[in-house]
Amino acid sequence: MSWADKQLKKHKLRKQIKEIMDSPEFQKERQKELDKHTAEAMNCFLLISVDYLYRNYHCKRKGVLKYLEFVLHQMHFAQKDEEYFQLMNEELEREVGVNVLGTGYEI
């Protein structure tokens, strides 16, 4: 196979890959996968925070359920308002003195 044939084959392959990645079906599946991973991360965070509440503040079933209900309620607001978490963070920083979103903690 000549150099020109190899380049043509590479070009065709790149074009096919781009078409597939740009297709609505691929984008839909990609979004499903992202949503799945986001939900898994959120569930892990909730588990960690519930464990913290239990170990440090001795929250029992009622307190844990109240916390989970609060989180669910807050998430509904966030779905309606893209700036919700930023505004909440600013208000908490004023009241508590901690900028949660700007702490620099990274996973």
C-alpha positions as CSV (number, residue, x, y, z in Angstrom):
1,M,0.0,0.0,0.0
2,S,1.4,3.4,-1.0
3,W,1.8,6.4,1.2
4,A,-1.0,8.2,-0.6
5,D,-3.3,5.2,-0.1
6,K,-2.5,5.1,3.6
7,Q,-3.2,8.8,3.9
8,L,-6.5,8.4,2.1
9,K,-7.5,5.5,4.3
10,K,-6.6,7.5,7.5
11,H,-8.6,10.5,6.2
12,K,-11.7,8.3,5.4
13,L,-11.4,6.7,8.9
14,R,-11.2,10.1,10.6
15,K,-14.2,11.3,8.6
16,Q,-16.2,8.2,9.6
17,I,-15.3,8.6,13.2
18,K,-16.3,12.3,13.2
19,E,-19.6,11.5,11.5
20,I,-20.4,8.9,14.1
21,M,-19.4,11.2,17.0
22,D,-21.5,14.0,15.6
23,S,-24.5,11.8,15.1
24,P,-27.6,12.4,17.3
25,E,-27.6,8.7,18.4
26,F,-24.1,8.8,19.6
27,Q,-24.7,12.1,21.4
28,K,-27.8,10.7,23.1
29,E,-25.8,7.6,24.3
30,R,-23.0,9.8,25.4
31,Q,-25.4,12.0,27.4
32,K,-26.9,8.9,29.0
33,E,-23.5,7.7,30.1
34,L,-22.6,11.1,31.5
35,D,-26.0,11.2,33.4
36,K,-25.3,7.7,34.8
37,H,-21.8,8.7,36.0
38,T,-23.1,12.0,37.5
39,A,-25.9,10.1,39.4
40,E,-23.3,7.6,40.7
41,A,-21.0,10.4,41.9
42,M,-24.0,12.2,43.5
43,N,-25.0,9.0,45.3
44,C,-21.5,8.4,46.6
45,F,-21.4,12.0,47.8
46,L,-24.7,11.6,49.6
47,L,-23.5,8.4,51.2
48,I,-20.3,10.1,52.5
49,S,-22.3,13.1,53.8
50,V,-24.9,10.8,55.5
51,D,-22.1,8.8,57.1
52,Y,-20.6,12.1,58.3
53,L,-23.9,13.2,59.8
54,Y,-24.4,9.9,61.5
55,R,-20.8,9.7,62.9
56,N,-20.4,13.3,64.0
57,Y,-23.9,14.4,64.8
58,H,-25.5,11.1,65.6
59,C,-28.3,11.6,63.1
60,K,-30.6,8.6,63.0
61,R,-33.1,7.5,60.4
62,K,-35.4,10.5,60.8
63,G,-32.6,13.0,60.5
64,V,-31.0,11.2,57.5
65,L,-34.3,11.1,55.7
66,K,-34.9,14.8,56.4
67,Y,-31.4,15.5,55.0
68,L,-32.1,13.5,51.8
69,E,-35.4,15.2,51.4
70,F,-33.7,18.6,51.7
71,V,-31.1,17.6,49.1
72,L,-33.8,16.4,46.6
73,H,-35.7,19.6,47.1
74,Q,-32.6,21.7,46.5
75,M,-31.8,19.7,43.3
76,H,-35.2,20.6,41.9
77,F,-34.4,24.3,42.3
78,A,-31.0,23.8,40.6
79,Q,-32.7,22.2,37.6
80,K,-34.7,25.3,37.1
81,D,-32.0,27.9,37.7
82,E,-28.5,27.4,36.3
83,E,-27.0,30.0,38.8
84,Y,-28.7,28.4,41.8
85,F,-25.5,26.8,43.3
86,Q,-23.4,29.9,42.7
87,L,-26.0,32.1,44.5
88,M,-26.3,29.6,47.3
89,N,-22.5,29.5,47.6
90,E,-22.3,33.3,47.8
91,E,-25.0,33.4,50.5
92,L,-23.4,30.7,52.5
93,E,-20.0,32.4,52.3
94,R,-21.6,35.6,53.7
95,E,-23.3,33.7,56.5
96,V,-20.7,31.1,57.4
97,G,-17.5,32.5,56.0
98,V,-16.7,29.5,53.7
99,N,-16.6,29.6,50.0
100,V,-17.4,26.0,49.3
101,L,-17.2,26.2,45.5
102,G,-14.0,28.2,45.6
103,T,-12.1,26.2,48.2
104,G,-9.8,24.6,45.7
105,Y,-10.6,21.1,46.9
106,E,-10.3,18.7,43.9
107,I,-10.9,15.0,43.6
